[in-house]
Amino acid sequence: MSIPDGATIRIREVWDRDARKEFVHINRLKRKFPNISVDTEFPGSFPVYLIASTEEERIYQSLRANVDKMKLIQVGLTLTNDIGELPMIDGAYCVWQFNIRDFDITTDLYVDTSIQLLKASGIDFEKNRREGIDSRRFGSLLVKYNLVRNKKIHYICYQGDYDFAYLLKLLTGELLPVTHAEFKAKVQDFFGAVYDIRLVQTTCFHLKCGLQKFSDILGVKRISGNAHQAGSDSLLTSSAYQTIKDKYSGNCRGRSAVMPPGLVRTLVF
């Protein structure tokens, strides 16, 4: 990632009161910084044991059962240009972390280990409930500022199945589509072709590990924030993407070529 040593990187914490202002910034910047790395935080996922016609359908139905019942907690967005530069606001390089209000730890379904991990990372669930953005408003702002159904924007993720499932849910205001095929079509409609680093990791590097470990292998450092917060993880995803693009794209060409987007364990790019 093209960031000078010692430069200030600010993760812009976004609450309901300043959501529109931050989307105005993003709208102004998106033309010069059209690559958007996405991460979300949510209350975990439970194993769901289903019988389906294919393994992909079974995995999707498990995802669907979880996402339909659970609520989003955070969304992280990192914008970069084609050489990996971040936008600047008021003299600092910027990443966005949107805090969503929907999840209520006192009444909503969650996986305890996931919530403990998010608490340890610094997420304040009570503040999210008081000051966070309603997911429906967040979805409407994505639409209003042309961040979806925009062929000039390129989305990047790490194992983005749940990320884009939750985003699709808040964009449509509906439960997820019934079938895997319908879901794939919806994701493609809103987000186009998505570059999923996890797919590159498994097909080109033949590694099975998480984002932090894979980034360590690539020599990519977490340069701001904490793991398991959406802003910091979206920045790490962006840094890993740029390193792969700059140093390893030739190794992966042909094995992870551009294909129609699909979603089960990963999206393809």
C-alpha positions as CSV (number, residue, x, y, z in Angstrom):
1,M,0.0,0.0,0.0
2,S,1.4,3.4,-1.0
3,I,1.5,5.2,2.4
4,P,4.6,7.2,3.5
5,D,6.4,6.0,6.7
6,G,5.1,7.8,9.7
7,A,1.9,9.1,7.9
8,T,-1.2,9.5,10.0
9,I,-4.1,7.1,9.1
10,R,-7.4,7.9,10.7
11,I,-10.2,5.4,11.0
12,R,-13.2,7.6,10.9
13,E,-15.7,6.3,13.3
14,V,-19.2,7.0,11.9
15,W,-22.4,7.3,13.9
16,D,-25.9,8.3,13.0
17,R,-25.3,12.0,13.6
18,D,-22.4,12.2,11.0
19,A,-23.4,9.5,8.5
20,R,-24.6,11.8,5.7
21,K,-21.5,14.0,6.0
22,E,-19.2,11.0,5.7
23,F,-21.1,9.7,2.7
24,V,-20.6,13.1,1.1
25,H,-16.9,12.7,1.5
26,I,-16.9,9.2,0.1
27,N,-19.1,10.4,-2.8
28,R,-16.6,13.1,-3.6
29,L,-13.6,10.7,-3.4
30,K,-15.0,7.6,-5.1
31,R,-14.1,8.6,-8.7
32,K,-10.4,8.9,-7.9
33,F,-10.5,6.0,-5.4
34,P,-12.8,3.4,-7.0
35,N,-11.4,0.3,-5.3
36,I,-13.5,-0.4,-2.1
37,S,-12.3,-3.0,0.4
38,V,-15.2,-4.2,2.6
39,D,-15.3,-5.9,6.0
40,T,-18.2,-6.4,8.4
41,E,-18.6,-7.5,12.0
42,F,-21.6,-9.5,13.0
43,P,-22.7,-11.7,16.0
44,G,-21.1,-15.0,14.7
45,S,-22.7,-17.9,13.0
46,F,-24.2,-21.2,14.2
47,P,-23.7,-24.5,12.5
48,V,-26.8,-25.5,10.5
49,Y,-27.2,-29.1,9.4
50,L,-29.1,-29.3,6.1
51,I,-29.6,-31.6,3.2
52,A,-29.4,-29.9,-0.2
53,S,-28.9,-30.8,-3.8
54,T,-25.3,-29.6,-3.9
55,E,-22.6,-28.8,-1.4
56,E,-22.7,-25.1,-2.6
57,E,-26.5,-25.0,-2.0
58,R,-26.0,-26.6,1.5
59,I,-23.4,-24.0,2.5
60,Y,-25.6,-21.1,1.1
61,Q,-28.6,-22.4,3.1
62,S,-26.5,-22.4,6.3
63,L,-25.4,-18.8,5.6
64,R,-28.9,-17.8,4.8
65,A,-30.3,-19.2,8.0
66,N,-27.7,-17.3,10.1
67,V,-27.9,-13.9,8.3
68,D,-31.7,-13.9,8.2
69,K,-31.8,-14.3,12.0
70,M,-28.8,-12.1,13.0
71,K,-28.0,-8.4,12.8
72,L,-25.1,-6.4,11.5
73,I,-22.7,-4.6,14.0
74,Q,-20.1,-2.8,11.9
75,V,-19.2,-2.1,8.3
76,G,-15.6,-1.0,7.3
77,L,-14.8,0.6,4.0
78,T,-11.3,1.4,2.7
79,L,-11.0,3.3,-0.6
80,T,-7.9,3.2,-2.7
81,N,-6.8,4.2,-6.2
82,D,-5.1,1.8,-8.7
83,I,-1.7,2.3,-7.1
84,G,-2.9,1.7,-3.5
85,E,-3.1,5.2,-2.3
86,L,-5.7,6.2,0.4
87,P,-7.7,9.4,0.2
88,M,-6.9,12.2,2.6
89,I,-9.2,14.4,4.7
90,D,-7.8,17.3,6.8
91,G,-4.2,16.0,6.4
92,A,-4.8,12.4,7.4
93,Y,-5.2,9.3,5.3
94,C,-8.7,7.9,5.9
95,V,-10.6,4.7,6.4
96,W,-14.3,4.5,7.4
97,Q,-15.9,2.4,10.1
98,F,-19.7,2.6,10.3
99,N,-21.3,1.6,13.6
100,I,-24.7,0.0,13.1
101,R,-27.4,0.2,15.8
102,D,-29.6,-2.8,15.0
103,F,-28.0,-5.4,17.3
104,D,-29.2,-5.5,20.9
105,I,-27.0,-7.7,23.0
106,T,-29.8,-8.0,25.6
107,T,-32.4,-9.6,23.2
108,D,-30.8,-10.6,19.9
109,L,-29.3,-13.9,18.9
110,Y,-25.5,-14.2,19.0
111,V,-22.6,-16.6,19.4
112,D,-21.0,-15.9,22.8
113,T,-17.4,-16.5,21.7
114,S,-17.9,-14.0,18.8
115,I,-19.3,-11.3,21.0
116,Q,-16.5,-11.8,23.5
117,L,-14.0,-11.4,20.7
118,L,-15.7,-8.2,19.5
119,K,-15.8,-6.8,23.0
120,A,-12.1,-7.5,23.5
121,S,-11.4,-5.7,20.2
122,G,-13.1,-2.5,21.6
123,I,-16.6,-2.6,20.2
124,D,-19.0,-0.8,22.6
125,F,-22.4,-2.4,22.0
126,E,-24.3,0.0,24.2
127,K,-22.9,3.0,22.3
128,N,-23.8,1.3,19.0
129,R,-27.4,1.0,20.2
130,R,-27.5,4.7,21.4
131,E,-25.6,6.4,18.6
132,G,-25.2,4.0,15.7
133,I,-26.8,4.1,12.2
134,D,-30.0,2.2,11.5
135,S,-29.1,-0.4,8.8
136,R,-31.9,0.7,6.6
137,R,-30.6,4.2,6.6
138,F,-27.1,2.9,5.8
139,G,-28.5,1.0,2.9
140,S,-30.3,4.0,1.6
141,L,-27.1,6.1,1.7
142,L,-25.2,3.4,-0.2
143,V,-27.9,3.7,-2.9
144,K,-28.2,7.5,-2.8
145,Y,-24.5,8.1,-3.2
146,N,-24.1,5.6,-6.0
147,L,-21.9,3.0,-4.2
148,V,-23.9,0.1,-5.6
149,R,-24.9,-0.8,-9.1
150,N,-21.9,1.3,-10.2
151,K,-19.7,-0.3,-12.8
152,K,-16.9,2.1,-12.0
153,I,-16.5,0.8,-8.5
154,H,-14.6,-2.4,-7.7
155,Y,-15.3,-4.3,-4.5
156,I,-12.6,-6.3,-2.6
157,C,-13.1,-8.6,0.4
158,Y,-11.6,-11.4,2.3
159,Q,-13.9,-14.5,2.4
160,G,-16.7,-12.1,1.7
161,D,-19.7,-14.4,1.7
162,Y,-21.2,-13.1,5.0
163,D,-20.1,-9.5,4.3
164,F,-22.0,-9.3,1.1
165,A,-25.0,-11.3,2.5
166,Y,-25.4,-8.7,5.3
167,L,-25.0,-5.8,2.9
168,L,-27.6,-7.3,0.5
169,K,-30.0,-7.8,3.4
170,L,-29.8,-4.1,4.4
171,L,-29.9,-2.9,0.8
172,T,-33.1,-4.8,0.0
173,G,-34.8,-4.7,3.4
174,E,-35.7,-8.3,2.9
175,L,-34.6,-11.8,3.9
176,L,-32.0,-13.3,1.7
177,P,-33.1,-15.0,-1.6
178,V,-34.3,-18.6,-1.3
179,T,-31.8,-20.2,-3.6
180,H,-28.1,-19.9,-4.1
181,A,-28.6,-19.0,-7.8
182,E,-30.9,-16.1,-6.9
183,F,-28.4,-14.9,-4.3
184,K,-25.5,-14.9,-6.8
185,A,-27.6,-12.9,-9.2
186,K,-28.5,-10.3,-6.5
187,V,-24.9,-9.9,-5.4
188,Q,-23.8,-9.4,-9.0
189,D,-26.6,-6.9,-9.6
190,F,-25.6,-4.7,-6.7
191,F,-21.8,-5.2,-6.5
192,G,-20.6,-6.5,-9.9
193,A,-17.5,-8.7,-10.0
194,V,-15.9,-8.9,-6.5
195,Y,-12.2,-9.7,-5.9
196,D,-12.0,-12.1,-3.0
197,I,-8.5,-12.5,-1.5
198,R,-9.5,-15.7,0.2
199,L,-10.1,-17.3,-3.2
200,V,-6.6,-16.2,-4.4
201,Q,-5.1,-17.4,-1.2
202,T,-6.5,-20.9,-1.6
203,T,-6.1,-21.3,-5.4
204,C,-2.7,-19.6,-6.0
205,F,-0.9,-19.8,-2.6
206,H,-2.6,-23.1,-1.5
207,L,-2.9,-21.9,2.1
208,K,-5.6,-22.4,4.6
209,C,-5.5,-19.6,7.3
210,G,-7.2,-16.4,8.2
211,L,-6.6,-12.8,7.0
212,Q,-4.1,-11.9,9.7
213,K,-1.9,-15.0,9.2
214,F,-2.1,-14.6,5.4
215,S,-1.2,-11.0,5.6
216,D,1.8,-11.9,7.8
217,I,2.9,-14.4,5.2
218,L,2.7,-11.6,2.5
219,G,4.7,-9.3,4.7
220,V,1.7,-7.0,5.2
221,K,1.4,-5.2,8.5
222,R,-1.8,-3.9,10.2
223,I,-1.1,-0.2,10.1
224,S,-4.0,1.1,12.1
225,G,-6.7,-0.1,14.5
226,N,-7.5,-3.4,16.0
227,A,-8.2,-6.8,14.6
228,H,-11.9,-7.7,14.6
229,Q,-13.0,-4.1,14.0
230,A,-14.4,-3.5,10.5
231,G,-12.4,-0.4,9.6
232,S,-9.0,-1.9,10.5
233,D,-9.8,-5.3,8.9
234,S,-11.0,-3.5,5.7
235,L,-7.7,-1.7,5.6
236,L,-5.7,-4.9,6.1
237,T,-7.7,-6.5,3.3
238,S,-6.9,-3.5,1.1
239,S,-3.2,-3.8,1.9
240,A,-3.1,-7.5,1.2
241,Y,-4.9,-6.9,-2.1
242,Q,-2.4,-4.3,-3.2
243,T,0.5,-6.6,-2.3
244,I,-0.9,-9.4,-4.3
245,K,-1.6,-7.1,-7.3
246,D,1.9,-5.6,-7.2
247,K,4.0,-8.7,-6.5
248,Y,2.0,-11.9,-7.3
249,S,-0.5,-11.1,-10.0
250,G,1.6,-13.0,-12.6
251,N,1.6,-16.1,-10.5
252,C,-2.2,-16.1,-10.3
253,R,-3.0,-15.2,-13.8
254,G,-5.0,-17.9,-15.5
255,R,-5.7,-19.8,-12.3
256,S,-7.9,-17.1,-10.7
257,A,-9.0,-15.3,-13.8
258,V,-12.0,-13.0,-14.0
259,M,-15.1,-15.1,-13.7
260,P,-18.8,-14.4,-13.2
261,P,-19.2,-13.6,-9.5
262,G,-20.5,-16.4,-7.3
263,L,-20.8,-16.8,-3.6
264,V,-20.5,-19.7,-1.3
265,R,-17.3,-19.9,0.8
266,T,-15.9,-17.1,-1.3
267,L,-16.9,-14.8,-4.0
268,V,-14.8,-15.0,-7.2
269,F,-13.4,-12.0,-8.9
